[in-house]
Amino acid sequence: MAGAPAVLPHIDAVTAALAAAQLTAYLGGAPQGVAPPYAVLYPTPGAPVRASLADDRTGWQSLLQITCVGASAEQALNYADRTRAALDAPLVVAGRTGWRPEALDGQPVVRDDEVSPPVYYTVARFRLRSTPS
């Protein structure tokens, strides 16, 4: 693969893993009026990573925030558990060897009263990595 690795094929791999687990995910925000449960993906653009002392920048890594939204606190937490389980395998990215996403940290469940009816959400962050195949 020529040039720096791209973020979108990695996010597509995350979306595919979630879809295979029958989880709904949106990139950057949910459409207006969508009923929970669902997940929203907020990736960073990522960056090439040095693969050797020769400054071979063919590795790649990014951070991904996944916000799991539910109609109740229990539903948001359940969606977060199912999301984590769906990402417990290496990502499948064309031309790359995807690593298993690394769970980093998260945020507690919060009730959002700014929408009607109120929803609950929780956040988990993952590190995504890949190397050339």
HUDA-V831041 format. One record per pair of residues at least 12 apart in sequence whose C-alpha atoms are under 10 Angstrom apart, sorted by the first residue. I is the first residue (numbers start at 1). J is the second residue. D is the distance in Angstrom with one decimal. If there is no record, write none. Layout:
{{I:J:D} {I:J:D}}
This chain:
{{1:58:8.7} {1:94:9.5} {1:95:6.5} {1:96:8.2} {1:132:7.2} {1:133:8.7} {2:58:9.0} {2:132:10.0} {3:48:9.6} {3:57:9.2} {3:58:8.2} {4:47:8.1} {4:48:6.2} {4:49:9.5} {4:57:7.6} {4:58:6.8} {4:59:8.6} {4:60:8.1} {5:46:8.7} {5:47:8.0} {5:48:6.8} {5:49:9.7} {5:57:9.3} {5:58:7.2} {5:59:7.7} {5:60:6.4} {5:61:9.2} {5:95:9.7} {5:96:8.7} {5:130:8.7} {5:131:8.9} {5:132:8.8} {6:45:8.1} {6:46:7.9} {6:47:8.6} {6:48:9.0} {6:60:8.4} {6:61:9.9} {7:43:8.2} {7:44:8.2} {7:45:5.9} {7:46:6.2} {7:47:8.5} {7:60:8.8} {7:61:8.8} {7:62:7.8} {7:128:9.6} {8:43:9.3} {8:45:8.6} {8:46:9.9} {8:93:9.8} {9:91:9.9} {9:92:9.0} {9:93:6.1} {9:94:7.6} {9:95:9.9} {9:96:9.6} {10:43:9.7} {10:46:9.8} {10:60:9.9} {10:61:9.6} {10:62:9.2} {10:91:7.4} {10:92:7.9} {10:93:6.1} {10:94:9.0} {10:96:9.4} {10:98:8.2} {10:128:7.8} {10:129:8.6} {10:130:8.5} {11:27:8.6} {11:41:8.3} {11:42:9.4} {11:43:7.6} {11:62:9.9} {11:64:8.7} {11:91:9.4} {11:93:9.2} {11:128:9.1} {12:27:9.7} {12:91:9.5} {12:92:9.1} {12:93:8.2} {13:87:9.8} {13:90:9.5} {13:91:5.8} {13:92:5.7} {13:93:6.1} {13:94:9.1} {13:98:9.0} {14:41:9.0} {14:64:9.7} {14:83:9.8} {14:86:8.8} {14:87:7.3} {14:90:9.8} {14:91:6.8} {14:92:8.5} {14:93:9.4} {14:101:9.0} {14:128:9.3} {15:27:8.8} {15:39:9.9} {15:41:8.6} {15:86:10.0} {15:87:9.8} {16:86:9.7} {16:91:9.1} {16:92:8.8} {17:83:8.9} {17:85:9.8} {17:86:6.0} {17:87:6.6} {17:88:9.4} {17:89:8.7} {17:90:9.6} {17:91:7.7} {17:92:8.6} {18:39:9.2} {18:82:8.7} {18:83:6.6} {18:84:9.3} {18:85:9.2} {18:86:5.8} {18:87:7.4} {19:83:9.9} {19:86:8.9} {20:86:7.9} {21:82:7.8} {21:83:8.1} {21:85:8.7} {21:86:6.0} {21:87:9.4} {22:82:9.4} {22:83:9.8} {22:86:9.3} {23:37:8.5} {23:38:6.9} {23:39:7.7} {23:79:7.9} {23:82:8.0} {23:83:7.4} {23:86:8.7} {24:36:9.3} {24:37:7.7} {24:38:5.1} {24:39:6.2} {24:40:8.6} {24:68:9.8} {24:79:9.7} {24:83:9.7} {25:37:9.5} {25:38:5.8} {25:39:4.6} {25:40:5.5} {25:41:6.8} {25:66:8.9} {25:67:9.4} {25:68:8.9} {25:83:9.7} {26:38:7.8} {26:39:6.4} {26:40:4.8} {26:41:6.0} {26:42:9.0} {26:66:9.7} {26:67:9.9} {27:39:8.7} {27:40:5.8} {27:41:4.8} {27:42:6.5} {27:43:8.3} {27:66:9.5} {28:40:6.3} {28:41:5.8} {28:42:5.4} {28:43:8.1} {28:65:10.0} {28:66:9.8} {28:67:10.0} {29:41:7.4} {29:42:8.1} {29:67:9.4} {30:69:9.8} {33:115:9.9} {33:116:9.8} {35:69:9.2} {35:70:8.4} {35:71:8.0} {35:117:9.7} {35:119:9.3} {36:68:8.9} {36:69:6.0} {36:70:4.9} {36:71:5.8} {36:72:9.1} {36:75:8.6} {36:76:8.6} {36:79:9.8} {36:119:7.8} {36:120:9.1} {36:121:9.8} {37:68:7.4} {37:69:5.4} {37:70:4.5} {37:71:6.7} {37:72:9.1} {37:75:7.0} {37:76:7.0} {37:78:9.4} {37:79:7.1} {37:119:9.3} {37:120:9.5} {37:121:9.5} {38:67:8.4} {38:68:6.0} {38:69:5.5} {38:70:7.0} {38:71:9.9} {38:75:9.8} {38:76:8.5} {38:79:7.4} {38:80:9.6} {38:83:9.9} {38:121:9.7} {39:65:9.9} {39:66:6.3} {39:67:5.4} {39:68:4.4} {39:69:6.0} {39:70:8.9} {39:76:9.1} {39:79:7.8} {39:80:8.3} {39:83:8.3} {39:121:9.1} {39:122:9.6} {39:123:9.4} {40:65:8.1} {40:66:5.6} {40:67:5.1} {40:68:6.6} {40:69:8.0} {40:123:9.4} {41:64:6.9} {41:65:6.0} {41:66:4.8} {41:67:6.6} {41:68:9.0} {41:125:9.8} {42:63:8.6} {42:64:5.8} {42:65:5.0} {42:66:6.3} {42:67:8.0} {42:125:9.3} {43:62:7.2} {43:63:5.9} {43:64:4.3} {43:65:6.1} {43:66:8.4} {43:125:9.4} {43:126:9.4} {43:127:9.7} {43:128:9.5} {44:61:9.4} {44:62:5.9} {44:63:5.6} {44:64:6.3} {44:65:8.4} {45:61:9.0} {45:62:6.6} {45:63:8.2} {45:64:9.3} {46:60:6.9} {46:61:5.4} {46:62:4.0} {46:63:6.9} {46:64:9.3} {46:127:9.8} {46:128:8.6} {46:129:9.1} {47:59:8.5} {47:60:5.7} {47:61:5.8} {47:62:6.5} {47:63:9.8} {47:129:9.8} {48:60:4.4} {48:61:6.6} {48:62:9.0} {48:129:9.7} {48:130:9.6} {48:131:9.6} {49:61:6.8} {49:62:10.0} {49:129:9.2} {49:130:9.4} {49:131:9.0} {51:131:8.3} {51:132:9.8} {57:131:9.6} {58:96:9.7} {58:130:8.7} {58:131:6.4} {58:132:6.5} {59:96:9.2} {59:97:9.6} {59:129:7.5} {59:130:5.9} {59:131:4.5} {59:132:6.9} {60:96:9.6} {60:98:9.5} {60:128:8.1} {60:129:5.5} {60:130:5.4} {60:131:6.4} {60:132:9.0} {61:99:9.7} {61:127:6.9} {61:128:5.3} {61:129:4.3} {61:130:6.6} {61:131:9.1} {62:101:10.0} {62:126:8.4} {62:127:5.8} {62:128:5.2} {62:129:6.7} {62:130:9.5} {63:101:9.5} {63:102:9.4} {63:103:10.0} {63:104:9.2} {63:125:6.9} {63:126:5.7} {63:127:4.6} {63:128:6.1} {63:129:9.0} {64:101:9.2} {64:102:9.9} {64:103:9.6} {64:104:9.7} {64:124:8.3} {64:125:5.6} {64:126:5.1} {64:127:6.3} {64:128:7.1} {65:104:9.7} {65:105:9.5} {65:106:8.5} {65:123:6.8} {65:124:5.8} {65:125:4.4} {65:126:6.5} {65:127:9.0} {66:80:8.4} {66:83:8.6} {66:84:9.7} {66:106:9.0} {66:122:8.4} {66:123:5.7} {66:124:5.3} {66:125:6.1} {66:126:8.0} {67:79:9.5} {67:80:8.1} {67:83:10.0} {67:106:9.2} {67:107:9.4} {67:121:6.5} {67:122:5.7} {67:123:4.4} {67:124:6.5} {67:125:8.7} {68:80:5.7} {68:81:9.5} {68:82:9.9} {68:83:8.3} {68:109:9.3} {68:120:8.3} {68:121:5.4} {68:122:5.4} {68:123:6.2} {68:124:8.1} {69:109:9.4} {69:110:9.6} {69:111:9.7} {69:112:9.8} {69:119:6.7} {69:120:5.7} {69:121:4.3} {69:122:6.8} {69:123:8.9} {70:109:9.9} {70:111:9.6} {70:118:9.4} {70:119:5.8} {70:120:5.3} {70:121:6.2} {70:122:8.8} {71:111:9.4} {71:117:8.3} {71:118:7.3} {71:119:5.0} {71:120:6.0} {71:121:8.7} {72:109:9.6} {72:110:9.9} {72:111:8.4} {72:118:8.8} {72:119:6.6} {72:120:5.7} {72:121:8.5} {73:108:9.9} {73:109:6.4} {73:110:7.8} {73:111:7.7} {73:119:8.2} {73:120:5.5} {73:121:7.2} {73:122:8.4} {74:109:9.1} {74:120:8.7} {74:121:9.8} {75:119:9.8} {75:120:8.2} {75:121:9.0} {76:109:7.5} {76:110:9.4} {76:119:8.8} {76:120:6.2} {76:121:5.6} {76:122:6.3} {76:123:9.4} {77:108:9.4} {77:109:7.5} {77:120:9.1} {77:121:8.0} {77:122:6.9} {77:123:9.4} {79:121:9.6} {79:122:9.2} {80:121:9.2} {80:122:7.3} {80:123:7.9} {80:124:7.4} {81:124:9.8} {83:124:9.3} {84:101:9.0} {84:102:9.6} {84:103:7.8} {84:124:8.5} {84:125:10.0} {84:126:9.3} {87:100:7.0} {87:101:6.2} {87:102:8.7} {87:103:9.0} {87:126:9.4} {88:100:6.2} {88:101:6.9} {88:102:8.6} {88:103:9.3} {89:101:7.4} {89:102:10.0} {90:102:9.9} {90:128:9.5} {90:129:9.3} {90:130:9.2} {91:128:8.5} {91:129:8.7} {91:130:8.3} {92:130:9.5} {93:130:8.3} {93:131:9.8} {93:132:9.7} {93:133:9.4} {94:132:9.4} {94:133:8.5} {95:130:9.8} {95:131:8.9} {95:132:6.3} {95:133:5.5} {96:129:9.7} {96:130:6.2} {96:131:5.6} {96:132:4.4} {96:133:4.6} {97:129:8.6} {97:130:5.4} {97:131:5.2} {97:132:5.8} {97:133:5.1} {98:128:8.0} {98:129:6.2} {98:130:4.3} {98:131:6.7} {98:132:8.6} {98:133:8.8} {99:127:9.5} {99:128:7.0} {99:129:5.4} {99:130:5.6} {99:131:8.1} {100:126:9.8} {100:127:8.9} {100:128:7.4} {100:129:7.7} {100:130:9.0} {101:125:9.6} {101:126:6.0} {101:127:5.7} {101:128:5.0} {101:129:7.1} {101:130:9.7} {102:125:8.4} {102:126:5.2} {102:127:5.0} {102:128:6.7} {102:129:8.6} {103:124:7.4} {103:125:6.2} {103:126:4.5} {103:127:6.6} {103:128:9.2} {104:124:7.4} {104:125:5.4} {104:126:5.3} {104:127:6.9} {105:123:8.3} {105:124:5.9} {105:125:5.5} {105:126:7.5} {105:127:10.0} {106:122:7.4} {106:123:5.0} {106:124:4.1} {106:125:5.8} {106:126:9.1} {107:121:9.1} {107:122:5.9} {107:123:5.1} {107:124:6.7} {107:125:9.0} {108:121:8.2} {108:122:5.7} {108:123:7.2} {108:124:9.3} {109:121:5.4} {109:122:4.5} {109:123:7.7} {110:122:6.5} {110:123:9.4}}
